């Protein structure tokens, strides 16, 4: 029997579907996770307190394969896992559909001034003029990180008549590489950020990049808060050097109540809710895990394996 330590939140989607060769041990608290981790050969350590995933992985000295439903793997001790030869799989793409829908919602809301429409309703005021007159049709979007999430955003925007340019580390035809997009920033109305969270992407958008954007451009961040130099963003928004920022992620999280971003009328803060705005995340994650269990048993490569050196 192979011991698998699994979070109880996926139990309803896995119980009765797990293979006979697997012995599941479920945890509901961080203390239970810490107690069970040393015996785990397969682990799904996603915990209610994110820092505890790091400690659980450190304790799991027998671990051979670690799974997570998260796309970003920065809470895990990647160097240690690499030293121990642990295979890791992540949840890249699990939330791509709902995040892409959130991106579209944000862009439409900003283009049509929907925040002002809602405020007018709260005041019971009948508007006679539309607060937002921009159309997505004919606008241009740059997608930084055209993986699962960026690809889903692109498909939806193309259906709205948006001209989409994608940026990848290994660009395909018509796409830009990681060194090609900065000189073209001034062309775009929308800059959608969906890059992995690594040392290389920290402050990917800073003072120089913000200054190069159109004064009407909107930045949408679905990666990690640290991908944008947040003080530089606050300054650009305050001075109205760019049009708006739609931030599903911030640095830190939660954003402190006294942070200046809360008070900026051209900042839209959605509290890292985009990936949670669905009912299928755990089921999709469980289905992927079960399929990978079959591959593991047959000795085949697992899908959605993480490169522990690159960090994604």
C-alpha positions in Angstrom: 0.0 0.0 0.0 1.1 3.5 -0.8 0.3 6.1 1.8 -1.3 9.3 0.6 -1.9 12.3 2.9 -4.8 14.3 1.6 -6.8 17.3 2.7 -10.4 16.4 3.8 -11.8 19.2 1.5 -11.4 16.9 -1.5 -12.7 13.8 0.3 -16.2 13.9 -1.2 -14.7 14.0 -4.7 -12.2 11.2 -4.1 -13.8 8.7 -1.7 -15.0 5.6 -3.6 -12.8 6.5 -6.6 -9.4 5.9 -5.2 -7.5 2.8 -6.3 -7.1 -0.2 -3.9 -3.3 0.2 -3.8 -3.6 3.6 -2.1 -4.1 4.1 1.6 -5.6 7.6 2.1 -5.0 9.5 5.4 -7.2 12.6 5.7 -6.3 15.7 7.6 -8.7 18.5 8.7 -6.3 20.7 10.7 -2.7 21.9 10.4 -1.7 19.8 13.4 -3.1 16.7 11.8 -1.2 17.5 8.6 2.0 17.9 10.5 1.4 14.6 12.3 0.6 12.7 9.1 3.2 14.3 6.7 6.2 12.1 7.8 4.5 9.0 6.5 3.3 10.4 3.2 4.6 9.0 -0.1 2.0 10.9 -2.0 0.9 14.3 -0.6 -1.8 16.8 -1.3 -0.9 19.2 1.4 -3.0 22.3 0.5 -3.8 23.7 3.9 -6.0 26.4 5.4 -2.9 28.3 6.5 -0.7 28.7 3.4 2.7 28.9 5.3 1.9 25.4 6.8 2.3 23.8 3.4 6.0 24.7 3.5 6.5 23.1 6.9 4.5 20.0 6.0 6.6 19.4 2.9 9.7 19.8 5.0 8.5 17.1 7.4 7.5 14.7 4.6 10.8 12.8 4.4 9.3 9.8 2.5 7.5 12.0 -0.1 7.8 11.0 -3.7 5.0 13.1 -5.3 3.5 16.3 -4.1 0.3 17.6 -5.6 -1.4 21.0 -5.2 -4.5 22.5 -6.7 -2.7 25.9 -6.8 -1.1 27.2 -10.0 1.5 29.3 -8.0 3.8 27.1 -6.0 5.8 29.8 -4.2 4.6 28.6 -0.7 6.4 25.3 -1.1 10.2 24.7 -0.4 11.1 24.1 -4.0 14.9 23.8 -3.4 14.3 21.1 -0.7 11.9 19.2 -2.9 14.4 19.3 -5.7 17.1 18.0 -3.5 15.0 15.1 -2.3 13.9 14.2 -5.9 10.2 14.9 -5.2 8.0 15.1 -8.2 5.5 18.0 -8.0 2.2 18.6 -9.9 0.2 21.8 -9.7 -3.2 23.1 -10.6 -2.2 25.2 -13.7 -5.4 25.7 -15.7 -7.8 24.5 -13.1 -9.1 28.0 -12.5 -8.4 29.4 -16.0 -12.1 29.6 -17.1 -13.3 31.5 -14.1 -10.3 33.8 -14.0 -10.8 34.6 -17.7 -14.4 35.4 -17.1 -13.3 37.7 -14.3 -10.9 39.5 -16.6 -13.7 40.0 -19.1 -16.0 41.3 -16.4 -13.3 43.7 -15.3 -12.6 45.0 -18.8 -16.3 45.5 -19.6 -17.0 47.1 -16.2 -14.2 49.6 -16.7 -15.1 50.3 -20.4 -18.7 50.9 -19.6 -18.2 52.8 -16.3 -20.3 50.2 -14.5 -19.0 51.2 -11.0 -20.7 54.6 -11.6 -23.9 52.9 -12.7 -24.1 50.9 -9.5 -23.4 54.0 -7.4 -26.2 55.8 -9.2 -28.5 52.9 -8.4 -27.4 53.1 -4.7 -28.4 56.8 -4.8 -31.6 56.0 -6.7 -30.5 58.4 -9.4 -31.6 57.9 -13.0 -28.6 58.6 -15.3 -29.2 60.2 -18.6 -25.7 59.8 -19.9 -23.6 56.6 -20.0 -20.6 57.0 -17.6 -18.4 54.7 -19.9 -18.4 54.9 -23.6 -15.4 52.7 -24.6 -16.0 49.5 -26.6 -13.9 46.4 -26.3 -14.4 46.0 -30.1 -11.3 47.3 -31.9 -9.2 47.8 -28.8 -5.8 46.1 -28.3 -4.8 43.8 -25.4 -1.3 42.5 -24.4 -1.4 39.3 -22.5 1.8 38.7 -20.4 1.9 35.0 -19.8 -0.2 33.3 -22.5 -0.5 29.9 -20.7 -3.7 28.3 -19.5 -5.2 31.5 -18.0 -3.8 33.9 -20.6 -5.0 31.6 -23.4 -8.6 31.5 -22.0 -8.6 35.3 -21.7 -7.3 35.6 -25.3 -10.1 33.4 -26.7 -12.8 35.5 -25.0 -11.3 38.8 -26.1 -11.0 37.7 -29.7 -14.7 36.9 -29.7 -15.3 40.5 -28.7 -13.2 41.8 -31.5 -10.2 42.7 -29.4 -6.8 42.5 -31.2 -4.8 40.3 -28.9 -1.0 40.0 -28.6 0.4 37.2 -26.5 3.8 37.1 -24.7 5.4 33.7 -24.0 8.8 32.6 -22.8 8.9 30.5 -26.0 6.8 32.5 -28.5 4.9 31.0 -31.3 4.0 32.6 -34.6 2.6 36.1 -34.1 3.6 36.1 -30.4 6.2 38.2 -28.5 9.1 36.9 -26.5 10.0 38.0 -23.0 12.4 40.7 -24.3 10.1 42.0 -27.0 7.0 43.5 -25.4 8.3 46.5 -23.5 9.0 48.7 -26.6 5.4 48.1 -27.7 3.6 48.9 -24.4 2.3 52.2 -25.7 0.2 50.3 -28.3 -2.2 48.6 -25.9 -5.4 49.5 -24.2 -5.3 46.5 -21.9 -2.4 44.8 -20.2 -3.4 41.5 -18.7 -0.8 39.9 -16.4 -1.0 36.1 -16.0 2.7 35.2 -15.6 4.0 32.7 -13.0 5.3 34.0 -9.7 9.1 33.7 -9.8 12.1 35.8 -9.0 12.3 36.7 -12.6 8.7 38.2 -12.7 9.0 40.2 -9.4 8.3 43.8 -10.3 7.9 42.9 -13.9 5.8 46.1 -14.2 7.5 49.0 -12.6 7.9 52.8 -13.1 9.4 52.5 -16.6 6.7 50.1 -17.8 3.9 52.2 -16.4 5.3 55.4 -18.0 5.4 53.6 -21.3 1.7 52.8 -21.3 -1.1 54.8 -22.9 -2.6 57.3 -20.4 -5.9 55.5 -21.0 -4.5 52.0 -20.5 -5.8 49.5 -17.9 -3.6 47.0 -16.2 -5.2 43.8 -15.0 -3.2 41.5 -12.6 -4.2 37.9 -12.0 -0.6 36.7 -11.2 0.8 37.8 -7.8 0.8 41.2 -6.2 4.6 41.4 -6.3 4.6 41.2 -10.1 3.8 44.9 -10.1 5.8 47.5 -8.2 2.8 48.5 -6.1 4.1 51.9 -4.9 4.9 52.8 -8.5 1.4 51.7 -9.5 -0.2 53.9 -6.7 1.8 56.9 -8.0 0.8 56.3 -11.6 -2.9 55.9 -10.7 -2.9 58.9 -8.4 -1.3 61.1 -11.1 -3.7 59.5 -13.7 -0.7 58.5 -15.9 -2.7 55.4 -16.7 -6.4 54.8 -16.9 -7.0 52.1 -14.3 -5.8 49.0 -12.5 -8.0 45.9 -12.0 -6.2 44.0 -9.2 -7.3 40.5 -8.3 -4.0 40.2 -6.4 -2.1 42.7 -4.2 1.0 42.9 -2.1 0.4 42.1 0.7 -2.8 40.1 1.0 -5.1 40.9 2.6 -4.5 44.5 1.7 -4.4 46.6 4.9 -7.5 48.8 5.4 -5.4 52.0 5.4 -3.6 51.2 2.1 -4.0 54.0 -0.5 -5.2 51.6 -3.2 -8.5 51.3 -1.5 -9.2 55.1 -1.9 -8.3 55.4 -5.6 -11.3 55.7 -7.9 -9.4 54.2 -10.8 -8.3 51.1 -8.8 -10.5 48.0 -8.8 -9.6 45.5 -6.1 -11.2 42.0 -6.2 -9.5 40.4 -3.3 -8.1 37.3 -5.0 -11.6 36.1 -5.6 -11.4 35.3 -9.4 -10.3 31.7 -9.0 -12.8 31.1 -6.2 -15.8 32.3 -8.2 -16.9 28.8 -9.2 -18.2 25.5 -7.8 -16.0 23.1 -9.8 -12.5 23.8 -8.6 -12.3 20.8 -6.2 -14.0 18.4 -8.6 -11.7 19.4 -11.4 -8.7 19.1 -9.1 -9.8 15.7 -7.9 -10.4 14.4 -11.5 -6.9 15.5 -12.5 -5.4 13.9 -9.4 -7.1 10.6 -10.1 -5.9 10.6 -13.7 -2.4 11.2 -12.5 -2.7 8.4 -10.0 -3.3 6.0 -12.9 -0.2 7.3 -14.7 1.8 7.1 -11.5 0.9 3.4 -11.1 1.8 2.6 -14.7 5.1 4.5 -14.4 4.0 7.1 -17.0 4.9 10.8 -16.9 2.4 12.8 -14.9 0.6 15.8 -16.4 1.1 19.3 -15.2 4.5 18.6 -13.7 6.3 21.5 -12.2 9.9 22.4 -13.1 11.2 23.0 -9.6 14.2 25.0 -10.9 12.0 27.4 -12.9 9.3 27.5 -10.2 6.3 26.7 -12.5 
